[in-house]
Amino acid sequence: MEVQNLTYYLQQARETAKQEEMEAKEIEPPQTTTTWNRETVPEVMKIVSTKVPQRDLISLLLVSPWLYRTLTSFPPLWMVLDFREMNKAGDRLIAATSLPRYQHVKQINLEFAQDIEDKHLEVLQSKCSVSLQKLESLNLNGCQKISDKGIEAITSTCSKLKVFSIYWNVRVTDIGIKHLVENCKHIVDLNLSGCKTISDKALQIIAENHQDLESLNLTRCVKLTDGGLQQILSKCSSQQSLNLYALSSLTDKTYKKISSLPHLKFLDLCGAQNLSDEGLSCIARCKNIVSLNLSWCVRVTDVGVVAIAEGCTSLEFLSLFGIVGVKDRCLEVLSRFCSKTVTTLDVNGCVGIKRRSRDELLQLFPRLRCFKVHS
């Protein structure tokens, strides 16, 4: 059920509040089939709570004192703080975590929020640490005023953190990652995309302390080398998602090591200019891959793609965008082994792939929904 607006819920809440007032005054309420009683509202809110935006939920608190008490007494409604793209996010965050209803918050989203700095995270550490003890997910994507100092402050208060994302931050260094790793022992999902200052040292610390890591995004972390990646691949074998987008300096030493990830499902190697057919053939040993991005892997030919087709028979998404070395043969082998699973196949820029009609494509891949052909 999708909630488009709160008109209906506000109306029902107001009627319920009015009914409570009338009962208190011993006035018999008018008969209506749409009025909810005090037991109904909490039950309905339990159902729609995951769909109601935070701002609308707060608006409901203003309907009546009775509804305020009812909603604030239901903790599951107050486990998420979403300040995404908001102004004065730092002050809002401090104010919210000071409220009793947010004593059990599990998720904080500050993605591209404005006015959030190290000083705000330090205030949380000193005055609102109780509210963060159960925090499991923290999104600091695009918060470019946060540095190692802020990371140290916030992570020292949330030891149960499992998901941490700080995309597009050039101020956080290996020191900040060290604080994260030392303070939060249960990280399974880590997004460091665009953190251009981190080095192999950070990967070494992660590999030694987070061997249960399931998802890692290192997009455009340009200082990383084969040495750092090999440590991650050797020690963090539980990974299901690995994003190495635009890390053009890596070589087959790293790509061959990816074969040691038996649970891998999502792999992004866009721009892997040094990936060869030999390296790709090793990756084909990851039998559970369902999504593989090989865009601009310019050294790859039919040989590597055929190995993927034969090894990764659960493949649903494959991008070969910009690879001129692949021909029709790889498409035919893909059809032979993956025709029942492939839904997206991007061969834009693959001049060796001939044009086909819609019916011809559906004969090769009956479940195909997206197919881009170079024109």
VOFI-127756 format. One record per residue (C-alpha): z, y, x; residue in three letters; residue number from 1. Coordinates in steps of 0.5 Angstrom, whole numbers, plus 500, padded with zeros to 3 digits. Layout:
N
(zase (Z; Y; X); "ALA"; NUM)
...
# end
This chain:
375
(zase (500; 500; 500); "MET"; 1)
(zase (498; 507; 503); "GLU"; 2)
(zase (502; 513; 501); "VAL"; 3)
(zase (497; 519; 500); "GLN"; 4)
(zase (503; 524; 498); "ASN"; 5)
(zase (510; 524; 495); "LEU"; 6)
(zase (509; 527; 488); "THR"; 7)
(zase (510; 521; 485); "TYR"; 8)
(zase (516; 519; 489); "TYR"; 9)
(zase (519; 526; 489); "LEU"; 10)
(zase (518; 526; 481); "GLN"; 11)
(zase (522; 519; 481); "GLN"; 12)
(zase (527; 522; 485); "ALA"; 13)
(zase (528; 528; 481); "ARG"; 14)
(zase (529; 524; 475); "GLU"; 15)
(zase (534; 519; 478); "THR"; 16)
(zase (538; 525; 480); "ALA"; 17)
(zase (538; 528; 474); "LYS"; 18)
(zase (540; 522; 470); "GLN"; 19)
(zase (546; 521; 475); "GLU"; 20)
(zase (548; 528; 473); "GLU"; 21)
(zase (548; 527; 466); "MET"; 22)
(zase (552; 520; 467); "GLU"; 23)
(zase (557; 524; 470); "ALA"; 24)
(zase (557; 529; 464); "LYS"; 25)
(zase (557; 523; 459); "GLU"; 26)
(zase (551; 525; 456); "ILE"; 27)
(zase (546; 520; 454); "GLU"; 28)
(zase (540; 520; 458); "PRO"; 29)
(zase (533; 520; 454); "PRO"; 30)
(zase (530; 513; 454); "GLN"; 31)
(zase (524; 513; 459); "THR"; 32)
(zase (520; 507; 462); "THR"; 33)
(zase (519; 511; 469); "THR"; 34)
(zase (526; 513; 471); "THR"; 35)
(zase (529; 509; 476); "TRP"; 36)
(zase (536; 508; 477); "ASN"; 37)
(zase (540; 508; 483); "ARG"; 38)
(zase (539; 501; 485); "GLU"; 39)
(zase (531; 502; 485); "THR"; 40)
(zase (530; 508; 489); "VAL"; 41)
(zase (533; 505; 496); "PRO"; 42)
(zase (529; 498; 494); "GLU"; 43)
(zase (523; 502; 493); "VAL"; 44)
(zase (524; 506; 500); "MET"; 45)
(zase (525; 500; 504); "LYS"; 46)
(zase (518; 498; 502); "ILE"; 47)
(zase (515; 504; 503); "VAL"; 48)
(zase (519; 507; 509); "SER"; 49)
(zase (514; 504; 514); "THR"; 50)
(zase (508; 508; 511); "LYS"; 51)
(zase (512; 515; 509); "VAL"; 52)
(zase (511; 520; 515); "PRO"; 53)
(zase (517; 523; 518); "GLN"; 54)
(zase (516; 530; 515); "ARG"; 55)
(zase (515; 527; 508); "ASP"; 56)
(zase (521; 523; 509); "LEU"; 57)
(zase (525; 529; 511); "ILE"; 58)
(zase (523; 533; 505); "SER"; 59)
(zase (526; 527; 500); "LEU"; 60)
(zase (532; 529; 503); "LEU"; 61)
(zase (532; 536; 500); "LEU"; 62)
(zase (531; 533; 493); "VAL"; 63)
(zase (538; 532; 491); "SER"; 64)
(zase (545; 531; 494); "PRO"; 65)
(zase (545; 524; 491); "TRP"; 66)
(zase (538; 522; 494); "LEU"; 67)
(zase (540; 525; 501); "TYR"; 68)
(zase (546; 520; 501); "ARG"; 69)
(zase (542; 515; 499); "THR"; 70)
(zase (537; 515; 504); "LEU"; 71)
(zase (541; 517; 510); "THR"; 72)
(zase (545; 511; 509); "SER"; 73)
(zase (539; 506; 510); "PHE"; 74)
(zase (539; 506; 518); "PRO"; 75)
(zase (532; 503; 518); "PRO"; 76)
(zase (529; 509; 515); "LEU"; 77)
(zase (531; 513; 521); "TRP"; 78)
(zase (529; 509; 527); "MET"; 79)
(zase (523; 513; 529); "VAL"; 80)
(zase (522; 520; 532); "LEU"; 81)
(zase (515; 522; 532); "ASP"; 82)
(zase (514; 529; 535); "PHE"; 83)
(zase (507; 528; 537); "ARG"; 84)
(zase (503; 534; 538); "GLU"; 85)
(zase (509; 539; 535); "MET"; 86)
(zase (511; 545; 538); "ASN"; 87)
(zase (518; 546; 541); "LYS"; 88)
(zase (518; 539; 541); "ALA"; 89)
(zase (524; 539; 546); "GLY"; 90)
(zase (529; 543; 542); "ASP"; 91)
(zase (527; 539; 536); "ARG"; 92)
(zase (528; 532; 540); "LEU"; 93)
(zase (535; 535; 542); "ILE"; 94)
(zase (537; 537; 535); "ALA"; 95)
(zase (535; 530; 532); "ALA"; 96)
(zase (538; 526; 536); "THR"; 97)
(zase (545; 530; 535); "SER"; 98)
(zase (544; 528; 527); "LEU"; 99)
(zase (548; 522; 525); "PRO"; 100)
(zase (542; 519; 522); "ARG"; 101)
(zase (539; 518; 528); "TYR"; 102)
(zase (544; 514; 532); "GLN"; 103)
(zase (540; 508; 532); "HIS"; 104)
(zase (533; 510; 534); "VAL"; 105)
(zase (528; 505; 537); "LYS"; 106)
(zase (522; 509; 538); "GLN"; 107)
(zase (520; 516; 540); "ILE"; 108)
(zase (513; 519; 540); "ASN"; 109)
(zase (512; 525; 544); "LEU"; 110)
(zase (505; 524; 545); "GLU"; 111)
(zase (502; 531; 547); "PHE"; 112)
(zase (508; 535; 545); "ALA"; 113)
(zase (509; 542; 547); "GLN"; 114)
(zase (515; 545; 550); "ASP"; 115)
(zase (518; 539; 553); "ILE"; 116)
(zase (521; 539; 560); "GLU"; 117)
(zase (525; 536; 565); "ASP"; 118)
(zase (531; 540; 562); "LYS"; 119)
(zase (531; 537; 555); "HIS"; 120)
(zase (531; 530; 558); "LEU"; 121)
(zase (537; 532; 562); "GLU"; 122)
(zase (541; 535; 556); "VAL"; 123)
(zase (539; 528; 552); "LEU"; 124)
(zase (542; 525; 558); "GLN"; 125)
(zase (549; 529; 558); "SER"; 126)
(zase (550; 530; 550); "LYS"; 127)
(zase (546; 525; 546); "CYS"; 128)
(zase (546; 519; 550); "SER"; 129)
(zase (549; 515; 545); "VAL"; 130)
(zase (543; 516; 540); "SER"; 131)
(zase (538; 513; 545); "LEU"; 132)
(zase (542; 506; 547); "GLN"; 133)
(zase (538; 502; 542); "LYS"; 134)
(zase (531; 506; 544); "LEU"; 135)
(zase (525; 501; 545); "GLU"; 136)
(zase (519; 505; 546); "SER"; 137)
(zase (518; 512; 549); "LEU"; 138)
(zase (511; 515; 549); "ASN"; 139)
(zase (511; 521; 554); "LEU"; 140)
(zase (503; 521; 554); "ASN"; 141)
(zase (500; 528; 556); "GLY"; 142)
(zase (507; 531; 557); "CYS"; 143)
(zase (505; 534; 564); "GLN"; 144)
(zase (512; 538; 565); "LYS"; 145)
(zase (516; 532; 566); "ILE"; 146)
(zase (517; 530; 573); "SER"; 147)
(zase (521; 524; 577); "ASP"; 148)
(zase (527; 528; 575); "LYS"; 149)
(zase (526; 528; 567); "GLY"; 150)
(zase (524; 520; 568); "ILE"; 151)
(zase (531; 519; 572); "GLU"; 152)
(zase (535; 523; 566); "ALA"; 153)
(zase (532; 519; 560); "ILE"; 154)
(zase (531; 512; 563); "THR"; 155)
(zase (538; 512; 565); "SER"; 156)
(zase (540; 513; 558); "THR"; 157)
(zase (536; 507; 555); "CYS"; 158)
(zase (537; 501; 558); "SER"; 159)
(zase (533; 497; 552); "LYS"; 160)
(zase (527; 500; 553); "LEU"; 161)
(zase (521; 495; 553); "LYS"; 162)
(zase (515; 500; 552); "VAL"; 163)
(zase (514; 506; 556); "PHE"; 164)
(zase (507; 510; 556); "SER"; 165)
(zase (506; 517; 561); "ILE"; 166)
(zase (499; 517; 561); "TYR"; 167)
(zase (496; 524; 564); "TRP"; 168)
(zase (501; 526; 568); "ASN"; 169)
(zase (500; 528; 575); "VAL"; 170)
(zase (507; 530; 577); "ARG"; 171)
(zase (511; 523; 576); "VAL"; 172)
(zase (511; 519; 583); "THR"; 173)
(zase (513; 513; 586); "ASP"; 174)
(zase (520; 516; 585); "ILE"; 175)
(zase (520; 516; 578); "GLY"; 176)
(zase (517; 509; 577); "ILE"; 177)
(zase (523; 507; 581); "LYS"; 178)
(zase (528; 510; 577); "HIS"; 179)
(zase (524; 507; 571); "LEU"; 180)
(zase (524; 500; 574); "VAL"; 181)
(zase (532; 500; 576); "GLU"; 182)
(zase (534; 503; 569); "ASN"; 183)
(zase (530; 499; 565); "CYS"; 184)
(zase (530; 492; 566); "LYS"; 185)
(zase (526; 490; 560); "HIS"; 186)
(zase (519; 493; 560); "ILE"; 187)
(zase (514; 489; 558); "VAL"; 188)
(zase (509; 494; 556); "ASP"; 189)
(zase (507; 500; 561); "LEU"; 190)
(zase (502; 505; 561); "ASN"; 191)
(zase (501; 509; 567); "LEU"; 192)
(zase (494; 511; 566); "SER"; 193)
(zase (492; 518; 569); "GLY"; 194)
(zase (498; 518; 574); "CYS"; 195)
(zase (494; 520; 580); "LYS"; 196)
(zase (500; 520; 585); "THR"; 197)
(zase (503; 513; 584); "ILE"; 198)
(zase (501; 509; 590); "SER"; 199)
(zase (502; 501; 592); "ASP"; 200)
(zase (509; 502; 593); "LYS"; 201)
(zase (510; 503; 585); "ALA"; 202)
(zase (506; 497; 584); "LEU"; 203)
(zase (511; 493; 589); "GLN"; 204)
(zase (517; 496; 585); "ILE"; 205)
(zase (514; 494; 579); "ILE"; 206)
(zase (512; 487; 581); "ALA"; 207)
(zase (519; 485; 584); "GLU"; 208)
(zase (523; 487; 578); "ASN"; 209)
(zase (518; 486; 571); "HIS"; 210)
(zase (515; 479; 572); "GLN"; 211)
(zase (515; 479; 564); "ASP"; 212)
(zase (510; 484; 564); "LEU"; 213)
(zase (505; 483; 558); "GLU"; 214)
(zase (501; 490; 558); "SER"; 215)
(zase (499; 494; 564); "LEU"; 216)
(zase (494; 500; 564); "ASN"; 217)
(zase (493; 503; 571); "LEU"; 218)
(zase (486; 507; 569); "THR"; 219)
(zase (484; 512; 574); "ARG"; 220)
(zase (491; 511; 578); "CYS"; 221)
(zase (486; 513; 584); "VAL"; 222)
(zase (491; 511; 590); "LYS"; 223)
(zase (492; 504; 588); "LEU"; 224)
(zase (489; 499; 593); "THR"; 225)
(zase (488; 491; 593); "ASP"; 226)
(zase (494; 490; 596); "GLY"; 227)
(zase (498; 493; 591); "GLY"; 228)
(zase (494; 490; 585); "LEU"; 229)
(zase (495; 483; 588); "GLN"; 230)
(zase (502; 484; 588); "GLN"; 231)
(zase (502; 485; 581); "ILE"; 232)
(zase (497; 479; 580); "LEU"; 233)
(zase (501; 474; 584); "SER"; 234)
(zase (508; 476; 581); "LYS"; 235)
(zase (507; 478; 573); "CYS"; 236)
(zase (503; 472; 571); "SER"; 237)
(zase (505; 473; 563); "SER"; 238)
(zase (500; 479; 562); "GLN"; 239)
(zase (496; 479; 556); "GLN"; 240)
(zase (493; 486; 557); "SER"; 241)
(zase (490; 489; 564); "LEU"; 242)
(zase (486; 496; 564); "ASN"; 243)
(zase (483; 497; 571); "LEU"; 244)
(zase (478; 502; 568); "TYR"; 245)
(zase (475; 507; 574); "ALA"; 246)
(zase (479; 504; 580); "LEU"; 247)
(zase (472; 503; 584); "SER"; 248)
(zase (475; 502; 590); "SER"; 249)
(zase (478; 495; 588); "LEU"; 250)
(zase (474; 489; 591); "THR"; 251)
(zase (473; 482; 590); "ASP"; 252)
(zase (480; 480; 593); "LYS"; 253)
(zase (483; 483; 587); "THR"; 254)
(zase (478; 481; 582); "TYR"; 255)
(zase (479; 474; 584); "LYS"; 256)
(zase (486; 474; 583); "LYS"; 257)
(zase (486; 476; 576); "ILE"; 258)
(zase (484; 468; 575); "SER"; 259)
(zase (492; 467; 576); "SER"; 260)
(zase (493; 470; 569); "LEU"; 261)
(zase (493; 465; 564); "PRO"; 262)
(zase (495; 469; 558); "HIS"; 263)
(zase (490; 474; 559); "LEU"; 264)
(zase (487; 477; 553); "LYS"; 265)
(zase (484; 484; 554); "PHE"; 266)
(zase (481; 486; 561); "LEU"; 267)
(zase (478; 493; 562); "ASP"; 268)
(zase (474; 493; 569); "LEU"; 269)
(zase (469; 499; 567); "CYS"; 270)
(zase (467; 502; 573); "GLY"; 271)
(zase (468; 496; 578); "ALA"; 272)
(zase (463; 498; 583); "GLN"; 273)
(zase (465; 492; 588); "ASN"; 274)
(zase (466; 486; 582); "LEU"; 275)
(zase (461; 481; 584); "SER"; 276)
(zase (458; 475; 580); "ASP"; 277)
(zase (463; 471; 585); "GLU"; 278)
(zase (469; 475; 583); "GLY"; 279)
(zase (467; 475; 575); "LEU"; 280)
(zase (466; 467; 576); "SER"; 281)
(zase (473; 467; 578); "CYS"; 282)
(zase (475; 471; 572); "ILE"; 283)
(zase (472; 466; 567); "ALA"; 284)
(zase (478; 462; 569); "ARG"; 285)
(zase (482; 466; 564); "CYS"; 286)
(zase (480; 462; 558); "LYS"; 287)
(zase (484; 466; 553); "ASN"; 288)
(zase (480; 473; 554); "ILE"; 289)
(zase (478; 476; 547); "VAL"; 290)
(zase (476; 483; 550); "SER"; 291)
(zase (472; 484; 556); "LEU"; 292)
(zase (469; 491; 559); "ASN"; 293)
(zase (464; 490; 564); "LEU"; 294)
(zase (461; 497; 563); "SER"; 295)
(zase (458; 500; 570); "TRP"; 296)
(zase (460; 494; 574); "CYS"; 297)
(zase (453; 495; 577); "VAL"; 298)
(zase (453; 489; 582); "ARG"; 299)
(zase (454; 484; 576); "VAL"; 300)
(zase (448; 479; 574); "THR"; 301)
(zase (446; 474; 569); "ASP"; 302)
(zase (450; 469; 574); "VAL"; 303)
(zase (457; 472; 573); "GLY"; 304)
(zase (456; 473; 565); "VAL"; 305)
(zase (454; 466; 564); "VAL"; 306)
(zase (460; 464; 567); "ALA"; 307)
(zase (464; 468; 563); "ILE"; 308)
(zase (460; 465; 557); "ALA"; 309)
(zase (462; 458; 559); "GLU"; 310)
(zase (469; 460; 560); "GLY"; 311)
(zase (471; 465; 555); "CYS"; 312)
(zase (469; 461; 549); "THR"; 313)
(zase (474; 466; 545); "SER"; 314)
(zase (470; 472; 547); "LEU"; 315)
(zase (470; 477; 541); "GLU"; 316)
(zase (468; 484; 545); "PHE"; 317)
(zase (464; 484; 551); "LEU"; 318)
(zase (461; 491; 554); "SER"; 319)
(zase (455; 490; 559); "LEU"; 320)
(zase (453; 498; 558); "PHE"; 321)
(zase (449; 500; 564); "GLY"; 322)
(zase (448; 494; 568); "ILE"; 323)
(zase (441; 493; 570); "VAL"; 324)
(zase (442; 486; 573); "GLY"; 325)
(zase (443; 482; 567); "VAL"; 326)
(zase (437; 479; 563); "LYS"; 327)
(zase (436; 475; 556); "ASP"; 328)
(zase (438; 469; 559); "ARG"; 329)
(zase (445; 471; 559); "CYS"; 330)
(zase (445; 473; 552); "LEU"; 331)
(zase (442; 466; 550); "GLU"; 332)
(zase (448; 463; 554); "VAL"; 333)
(zase (453; 467; 550); "LEU"; 334)
(zase (450; 465; 544); "SER"; 335)
(zase (450; 458; 545); "ARG"; 336)
(zase (458; 458; 547); "PHE"; 337)
(zase (461; 464; 543); "CYS"; 338)
(zase (456; 465; 537); "SER"; 339)
(zase (462; 464; 533); "LYS"; 340)
(zase (467; 469; 536); "THR"; 341)
(zase (463; 475; 538); "VAL"; 342)
(zase (463; 481; 534); "THR"; 343)
(zase (461; 487; 539); "THR"; 344)
(zase (456; 486; 544); "LEU"; 345)
(zase (454; 493; 548); "ASP"; 346)
(zase (448; 492; 552); "VAL"; 347)
(zase (446; 499; 552); "ASN"; 348)
(zase (442; 501; 558); "GLY"; 349)
(zase (441; 494; 560); "CYS"; 350)
(zase (433; 494; 561); "VAL"; 351)
(zase (433; 487; 562); "GLY"; 352)
(zase (435; 485; 555); "ILE"; 353)
(zase (429; 485; 550); "LYS"; 354)
(zase (429; 489; 543); "ARG"; 355)
(zase (431; 484; 537); "ARG"; 356)
(zase (431; 485; 530); "SER"; 357)
(zase (437; 485; 526); "ARG"; 358)
(zase (436; 478; 523); "ASP"; 359)
(zase (434; 475; 530); "GLU"; 360)
(zase (441; 478; 533); "LEU"; 361)
(zase (444; 475; 527); "LEU"; 362)
(zase (441; 468; 528); "GLN"; 363)
(zase (444; 469; 535); "LEU"; 364)
(zase (451; 472; 533); "PHE"; 365)
(zase (452; 471; 526); "PRO"; 366)
(zase (459; 475; 526); "ARG"; 367)
(zase (456; 481; 530); "LEU"; 368)
(zase (458; 487; 527); "ARG"; 369)
(zase (456; 492; 533); "CYS"; 370)
(zase (450; 491; 537); "PHE"; 371)
(zase (447; 497; 542); "LYS"; 372)
(zase (441; 496; 545); "VAL"; 373)
(zase (438; 501; 550); "HIS"; 374)
(zase (432; 505; 548); "SER"; 375)
# end
